[in-house]
């Protein structure tokens, strides 16, 4: 891990893979539901990914590393208005300051921060707590039941359609942890260009603190290494319990990403 250099090249690799992963959600929605109308369009060197207000994936990403294509951005903003979602842009701190200045002039405001963590993918042996089984979701019914148990009813994955999109997007692996003969925790991962993006981790409240998320994380890291990935990446809110857990698992803070929104 000490040899991992956080530089512009790595930042571009992370941001490009992340926005292309977001695009996988939109493409999968269109494949599963005729007339869904999800959109993926180029904005400079990045992408605008829009699924609509029913879904949590609506943003523009990876545009900060080149000169701002304002005409493409205007078209993306118009698409946002048509779909009923506010224009939202993620911005890496290693991006161009001139681009950030132009976005500010266009009325974009800072809304939130998100930490981007990385570590080397490791060929390790997952430590599974006694009485726990971990495996990939075999059906939409299993995945939806597990997600509802882990997240409660406040998470967008409660929508059967979005759960299906998350499960069937390309290069995705969705894991369930079972305890006491029931699903109690989940964790997902998508692989792209040697990167393993971890997401969707949650545990039912009564099973928290029992090592389930550590086991799910180690299971995903081991699979990422077997699939030839050199890096794993994950995001968390600064100062959150999730961020602390991630750091304890050997992840290193790459940078803190800014989310911009135009009211």
Helices and strands as residue ranges (DSSP letters): H 8-32, E 39-43, E 46-50, E 58-61, H 70-83, E 88-91, H 97-105, E 108-120, E 132-136, H 140-151, G 156-158, H 160-168, E 172-179, E 182-192, E 195-203, G 205-207, H 212-226, E 231-236, H 241-248, E 252-262
